[in-house]
Every structure is written in structure tokens, then in C-alpha cells.
Amino acid sequence: MRLIVTGGAGFIGSAVVRMAVSRGHDVLTVDALTYAACLDNLAPLEGAPNHAFLQADIRDPAAMARAMAGHRPDAVIHLAAESHVDRSIDAPSNFIDTNVQGTFILLEAAREWWDGQGCPETFRFLHVSTDEVFGSLGPGGMFTETTPYDPRSPYSASKAASDHLVRAWFHTYGLPVLIGNCSNNYGPYQFPEKLIPVVILNALAGREIPVYGEGANVRDWLYVEDHADALLCILENGRIGRSYNVGGENEARNIDLVRRICAILDQLRPMPAPHADRITFVADRPGHDARYAIDPSRIREELGWRPSLTLEQGLERTVRWYLDNDSWWRALLGRDGVGRRLGRGR
């Protein structure tokens, strides 16, 4: 299959690209190379004859049209997005520009390409979204594909808007679309502004390990390579016009997650005192959602997909990867926003 993957030099996107190339797909990675993207994420593919890279912005209609015409894709996997909630609190316009306007431009480029080819039934447009569009849960319950949208942050609102655009292009124009709404991803190559790499790198540097509020917020954690596998499964087997919730079946409170990482580091990189002694509670994020939880019944029952790793297995793999790849993350420490608190609001 000939694929265009947008945002393919980012964290989740590069995992999808690496897996797709390893499975024999012909992939064009499209990425604007903004602050969170890193070409080193694609270094394992150097010399692969079935991979090419194009630096381009999804907000550029001419560039997207050229990408479609040049690569002649059978499918588009759309991952390009601004994704850090804290940054969306400080600069919401960036999220509207990329996640809403950019998705619109990409949809139009894909529709024009698809229409120009005679509207082949085999074409697919897979839009990668988040469980955050559903809002916040109480102590019980889980998000399903029919849960009403209730976004609470500029980030989740922009992703909700992009989901609605994708569905509108299916219903109005017949574009063969699919949507995946995933839970929190973690694993190798995650940019060092998200919770898990922040914990690992602060612990290694002997700095305080910040935890928002009381650490009681609950998330479902999905190993990034499991997510990549799920997306390729949805692409190849999903029902057109359908959305699939992708979860790791690994719920944990933030404070418990941080303590698990500290315990792994105590074994692999011990310090004179336990790493957990450096945990520090800081002022909570504005509007911090209490709990996310995914009901993955649809993808399990319709497509036969389940995550392969427990949270304990995934966390140990992740910590080992950061320990073994310090040259990767050290090169990113000077980028904008890394190492300082974002998302305080105005």
C-alpha cells in the first residue's frame, strides 16, 4: 500500500512510519518539522527504498496537492497536530491553525486526489484523534465511540473540531474516512515535555519530579507501538465512516505512574536516595480533566485487536530506551519550552 503519513517525524507518527515501512508499505512521511518533530525519529529507516521524507506544512494547500500527485497514495494517515495541552493553554491559536485549518486543507487535498482518480473504493483517509474530545469522567464509566463530545481544553476542542470535519467530508462528499481516538501514548521517542519523559529525565538529572495537584488524575496508558499496530489494523480492516477507540487497558493515577517509574529507575539507575523522594506536587493545570478511560470493545470485537503490553512491561521498556538513547534526548533539551513549566494560563 502507498501511504502518506502526516506528522511522521513526531512521536506517534514516526512509530507508525517505522512499523508501516517494516511491513512493506511504501511511505511518504510529510512533516513541517516544528519544535516537537525530530528527523532522528526516522533514522532507523535510513536507506529504506520504500520510505521518503517531505518537509511540508499541512496548512499549505499547494504543498499538499503536490504530495498527493507525487506519491499517488492509496491511503492517508493524518497525525500532524499540535498536541500538548499545556501549550494549548498558553497559545490556543496555534492549535486552531494546525488542528482545524490544517485538517480542512488536508481533507480537501485528499478529496481532490481521490475524486481525480475516479473515487476508488479502496482509498482511505485515517484521522488520528484523542480520547480527550470526550471530556472528563468521574470515578466510574468509560468512553465509547458514542460518548457525546465534551472537550475541556483548547487542544481537545481543536481535535473535536477536526473529528467533526472528517465526518462531514464522509457524509457530504463520500470520502472514505476512518477515525481512531486513542488514550495517552508513551514509549520511545516521546518529546521531553510530556509526563513520562519529564519524570525520567528529571530523575536522571537529580531534579525535582513535578506532579500536578495531588496526582489523582487518572489516564489509560497505551504503548506507542501498540497504537501504531492498532492504526494499521484500522486502516486495513476498519469499516468506512466508523471510529474506533484505542486504549491500552492500563488505567493509573498520575502519582502511581510516577512512583512506578521511580521504582524502575531505582533498579536500573540507583541514586543514594530513592528517586521517589524527589516527587514534588505543583499547582494543577487549569481545567485539568479528572479521568479518562477507554472502552476498546469495538476494535477488539470487530477487528480482533488488543494491546500487547501491560503498563509495567511498557514502562520498563520505555525507561530502558531513555537510558540507552541519551544522545537522542540530550539534543532536544534546548528546544523551546523544554524544562520549564507551561500551561499556567493568563
C-alpha positions as CSV (number, residue, x, y, z in Angstrom):
1,M,0.0,0.0,0.0
2,R,1.2,3.5,-0.8
3,L,0.8,5.7,2.3
4,I,1.2,9.4,3.1
5,V,1.7,9.9,6.9
6,T,1.4,13.4,8.1
7,G,3.3,14.3,11.3
8,G,5.5,11.3,10.6
9,A,8.6,12.8,12.3
10,G,6.8,13.2,15.6
11,F,6.3,10.7,18.4
12,I,3.3,8.7,17.3
13,G,3.7,9.4,13.6
14,S,7.3,8.1,13.5
15,A,6.2,4.9,15.2
16,V,3.5,4.4,12.6
17,V,6.1,5.1,9.8
18,R,8.7,2.8,11.2
19,M,6.1,0.0,11.5
20,A,4.5,0.6,8.1
21,V,7.9,0.6,6.3
22,S,8.9,-2.6,8.2
23,R,5.7,-4.3,6.9
24,G,6.5,-3.4,3.3
25,H,4.3,-0.4,2.7
26,D,5.6,2.4,0.5
27,V,5.5,5.5,2.8
28,L,5.9,9.2,2.2
29,T,6.4,11.0,5.5
30,V,5.2,14.6,5.5
31,D,6.2,16.8,8.4
32,A,6.7,20.6,8.9
33,L,9.5,19.9,11.4
34,T,8.1,22.1,14.2
35,Y,9.5,22.1,17.7
36,A,8.4,18.5,18.6
37,A,9.4,16.8,15.4
38,C,12.8,15.1,15.0
39,L,14.3,13.6,12.0
40,D,16.3,11.3,14.2
41,N,13.0,9.5,14.9
42,L,13.2,8.2,11.3
43,A,16.9,7.4,11.5
44,P,16.2,3.6,11.6
45,L,14.8,3.9,8.1
46,E,17.8,5.4,6.5
47,G,18.4,3.8,3.1
48,A,15.0,2.1,3.1
49,P,13.8,2.1,-0.5
50,N,10.2,2.2,0.5
51,H,10.4,5.4,2.5
52,A,10.7,9.1,1.5
53,F,10.5,12.3,3.5
54,L,8.9,15.6,2.5
55,Q,9.2,18.7,4.7
56,A,5.9,20.4,4.2
57,D,3.1,22.0,6.2
58,I,-0.5,20.6,6.1
59,R,-1.7,24.2,6.1
60,D,-0.1,24.7,2.6
61,P,-2.8,23.7,0.0
62,A,-0.3,23.7,-2.9
63,A,2.2,21.5,-1.0
64,M,-0.5,19.0,0.0
65,A,-1.7,18.8,-3.6
66,R,1.8,18.2,-4.8
67,A,2.3,15.5,-2.2
68,M,-0.8,13.7,-3.3
69,A,0.0,13.9,-7.0
70,G,3.6,13.0,-6.5
71,H,3.2,10.0,-4.2
72,R,-0.2,8.8,-5.5
73,P,-1.4,7.4,-2.2
74,D,-3.8,4.5,-1.5
75,A,-4.3,6.0,1.9
76,V,-3.5,9.0,4.1
77,I,-2.8,8.6,7.8
78,H,-3.3,12.0,9.4
79,L,-1.3,12.5,12.6
80,A,0.1,16.1,12.1
81,A,-1.2,18.1,15.1
82,E,-0.3,20.4,17.9
83,S,-0.8,18.0,20.9
84,H,0.4,19.3,24.2
85,V,-2.4,20.5,26.4
86,D,-0.2,22.9,28.4
87,R,0.9,24.6,25.2
88,S,-2.7,25.0,24.1
89,I,-3.5,26.9,27.3
90,D,-0.7,29.4,26.5
91,A,-1.1,29.6,22.7
92,P,-4.5,28.3,21.6
93,S,-4.3,30.0,18.1
94,N,-1.6,27.6,17.1
95,F,-3.9,24.7,17.8
96,I,-6.8,26.1,15.8
97,D,-4.4,26.8,12.8
98,T,-2.9,23.4,12.7
99,N,-5.5,21.0,14.0
100,V,-8.6,22.7,12.5
101,Q,-7.5,24.6,9.4
102,G,-4.7,22.1,8.6
103,T,-7.1,19.2,8.8
104,F,-9.5,21.0,6.5
105,I,-6.8,21.7,3.9
106,L,-5.6,18.1,4.0
107,L,-9.1,16.8,3.6
108,E,-9.6,19.0,0.6
109,A,-6.3,17.8,-0.9
110,A,-7.2,14.2,-0.3
111,R,-10.7,14.7,-1.7
112,E,-9.4,16.3,-4.9
113,W,-6.9,13.5,-5.4
114,W,-9.5,10.8,-4.7
115,D,-12.0,12.4,-7.0
116,G,-9.5,12.8,-9.7
117,Q,-8.7,9.1,-9.6
118,G,-12.4,8.2,-10.1
119,C,-13.2,7.9,-6.4
120,P,-11.7,4.4,-5.9
121,E,-13.4,2.4,-3.1
122,T,-10.1,1.2,-1.8
123,F,-8.8,4.7,-0.8
124,R,-8.7,5.5,2.9
125,F,-8.3,8.7,5.0
126,L,-7.4,7.7,8.6
127,H,-7.7,10.6,11.0
128,V,-5.8,10.1,14.4
129,S,-7.6,11.7,17.3
130,T,-7.7,11.5,21.1
131,D,-10.0,10.4,23.9
132,E,-9.8,13.9,25.3
133,V,-12.5,15.0,22.9
134,F,-15.0,13.2,25.2
135,G,-14.2,15.4,28.2
136,S,-13.8,14.1,31.8
137,L,-15.1,11.1,33.6
138,G,-16.0,10.6,37.2
139,P,-14.8,7.5,39.2
140,G,-16.8,5.1,37.0
141,G,-17.6,4.6,33.4
142,M,-15.6,4.5,30.2
143,F,-15.6,6.4,26.9
144,T,-17.2,4.6,24.0
145,E,-17.5,5.6,20.4
146,T,-20.9,7.0,21.1
147,T,-20.0,9.1,24.1
148,P,-21.0,12.8,23.4
149,Y,-18.2,15.2,22.8
150,D,-17.4,17.5,25.7
151,P,-13.8,18.9,25.2
152,R,-12.4,21.0,28.0
153,S,-9.1,22.4,26.8
154,P,-8.1,24.4,23.6
155,Y,-6.3,21.2,22.5
156,S,-9.2,18.8,22.9
157,A,-11.6,21.4,21.4
158,S,-9.4,21.7,18.3
159,K,-9.2,17.9,17.9
160,A,-13.0,17.6,18.4
161,A,-13.4,20.2,15.6
162,S,-11.1,18.2,13.3
163,D,-13.1,15.0,14.1
164,H,-16.3,16.7,13.0
165,L,-14.7,17.9,9.8
166,V,-13.6,14.4,8.9
167,R,-17.1,13.0,9.5
168,A,-18.6,15.9,7.4
169,W,-16.3,15.1,4.5
170,F,-17.5,11.5,4.7
171,H,-21.2,12.3,4.8
172,T,-21.1,15.2,2.4
173,Y,-18.6,14.1,-0.2
174,G,-18.3,10.3,0.4
175,L,-14.6,10.5,1.2
176,P,-13.7,7.1,2.7
177,V,-12.7,8.0,6.2
178,L,-11.8,6.3,9.4
179,I,-11.1,7.8,12.9
180,G,-9.1,6.5,15.8
181,N,-9.5,8.0,19.2
182,C,-6.6,6.9,21.4
183,S,-5.7,7.2,25.1
184,N,-2.4,8.6,26.4
185,N,0.6,7.3,24.5
186,Y,4.0,6.7,25.9
187,G,7.2,4.9,24.8
188,P,10.4,5.6,22.8
189,Y,11.0,8.9,21.1
190,Q,8.4,10.9,23.1
191,F,9.3,14.6,23.2
192,P,10.6,15.6,26.6
193,E,7.7,17.8,27.6
194,K,5.2,15.0,28.4
195,L,4.8,13.4,31.8
196,I,6.7,10.2,31.4
197,P,9.9,11.6,29.8
198,V,9.8,14.5,32.2
199,V,9.8,12.1,35.1
200,I,12.6,10.0,33.7
201,L,14.9,12.9,32.7
202,N,14.3,14.9,35.9
203,A,15.1,11.8,37.9
204,L,18.3,11.2,36.0
205,A,19.4,14.8,36.5
206,G,18.6,14.7,40.2
207,R,16.0,17.4,39.9
208,E,12.6,17.6,41.5
209,I,9.9,15.5,39.8
210,P,6.8,17.7,39.3
211,V,3.3,16.2,39.7
212,Y,0.2,18.3,39.1
213,G,-2.2,18.9,42.0
214,E,-2.3,15.8,44.2
215,G,-1.5,13.4,41.3
216,A,-5.1,11.9,41.5
217,N,-5.9,12.4,37.8
218,V,-6.4,9.0,36.0
219,R,-5.3,8.1,32.5
220,D,-5.4,5.0,30.4
221,W,-1.8,4.4,29.1
222,L,-1.1,3.0,25.6
223,Y,2.3,1.9,24.5
224,V,3.1,3.8,21.2
225,E,4.0,0.7,19.2
226,D,0.7,-0.9,20.2
227,H,-1.0,2.2,19.0
228,A,0.8,2.1,15.7
229,D,-0.2,-1.5,15.2
230,A,-3.8,-0.6,16.0
231,L,-3.8,2.2,13.4
232,L,-2.6,-0.1,10.7
233,C,-5.2,-2.6,11.7
234,I,-7.9,0.1,11.5
235,L,-6.6,1.2,8.1
236,E,-6.6,-2.3,6.6
237,N,-9.7,-3.7,8.2
238,G,-11.9,-0.9,9.6
239,R,-15.4,-0.1,8.4
240,I,-15.6,3.1,6.3
241,G,-17.1,6.1,8.2
242,R,-16.5,4.4,11.6
243,S,-14.5,5.5,14.6
244,Y,-12.5,3.2,16.9
245,N,-11.4,3.9,20.4
246,V,-7.9,2.6,21.0
247,G,-6.9,2.0,24.6
248,G,-4.1,0.3,26.5
249,E,-6.4,-1.2,29.1
250,N,-3.9,0.3,31.7
251,E,-5.6,2.9,33.9
252,A,-3.4,4.5,36.5
253,R,-3.4,7.6,38.7
254,N,-0.6,10.0,37.8
255,I,1.1,9.7,41.2
256,D,1.1,5.9,41.0
257,L,2.5,6.1,37.5
258,V,5.3,8.4,38.6
259,R,6.1,6.1,41.6
260,R,6.3,3.1,39.2
261,I,8.8,4.9,37.0
262,C,10.8,5.9,40.1
263,A,10.9,2.2,41.2
264,I,12.2,1.1,37.8
265,L,14.9,3.7,37.9
266,D,15.8,2.6,41.5
267,Q,16.7,-0.8,40.0
268,L,18.3,0.4,36.7
269,R,19.9,3.7,37.8
270,P,20.0,3.8,41.6
271,M,20.8,7.0,43.5
272,P,21.8,7.3,47.2
273,A,18.2,8.0,48.0
274,P,15.1,6.6,46.3
275,H,14.0,8.6,43.2
276,A,10.5,9.0,44.6
277,D,11.9,11.2,47.3
278,R,12.2,14.0,44.7
279,I,8.5,13.9,43.8
280,T,7.1,17.4,44.3
281,F,3.4,18.4,44.0
282,V,2.9,21.6,42.0
283,A,-0.1,23.9,41.1
284,D,-2.5,22.0,39.0
285,R,-3.2,22.6,35.3
286,P,-6.2,24.9,34.6
287,G,-9.2,22.8,33.8
288,H,-7.4,19.5,34.4
289,D,-9.6,16.6,33.4
290,A,-10.1,14.2,36.3
291,R,-10.2,10.8,34.5
292,Y,-10.0,9.3,31.0
293,A,-10.9,5.6,30.4
294,I,-11.4,3.8,27.1
295,D,-13.8,1.0,26.3
296,P,-12.0,-0.8,23.5
297,S,-14.8,-3.3,22.8
298,R,-15.4,-2.2,19.2
299,I,-11.8,-2.6,18.0
300,R,-11.4,-5.8,19.9
301,E,-14.7,-7.4,18.7
302,E,-14.7,-6.1,15.1
303,L,-11.0,-6.1,14.3
304,G,-9.6,-8.6,16.8
305,W,-7.0,-6.0,18.1
306,R,-5.8,-5.8,21.7
307,P,-2.7,-4.2,23.2
308,S,0.3,-6.5,23.6
309,L,1.9,-4.9,26.7
310,T,0.9,-4.3,30.3
311,L,1.8,-0.9,31.8
312,E,4.6,-2.5,33.8
313,Q,6.2,-4.0,30.7
314,G,5.8,-0.9,28.7
315,L,7.2,1.4,31.4
316,E,10.3,-0.8,31.8
317,R,10.9,-0.8,28.0
318,T,10.5,3.0,28.0
319,V,12.8,3.7,30.8
320,R,15.5,1.4,29.3
321,W,15.1,3.1,26.0
322,Y,15.7,6.6,27.5
323,L,18.7,5.2,29.4
324,D,20.2,3.7,26.3
325,N,19.5,6.7,24.0
326,D,20.7,9.7,25.9
327,S,22.2,11.3,22.7
328,W,18.6,11.4,21.3
329,W,17.0,13.3,24.2
330,R,20.0,15.5,25.1
331,A,19.9,17.0,21.6
332,L,16.3,18.2,22.3
333,L,16.8,19.8,25.7
334,G,17.5,23.2,24.3
335,R,14.2,23.4,22.3
336,D,11.5,25.9,23.2
337,G,9.6,25.1,26.4
338,V,11.6,22.0,27.4
339,G,12.5,22.0,31.1
340,R,10.1,24.8,32.2
341,R,6.5,24.9,33.3
342,L,3.9,25.6,30.6
343,G,0.2,25.9,30.8
344,R,-0.3,28.3,33.7
345,G,-2.9,30.3,31.9
346,R,-3.1,34.0,31.8
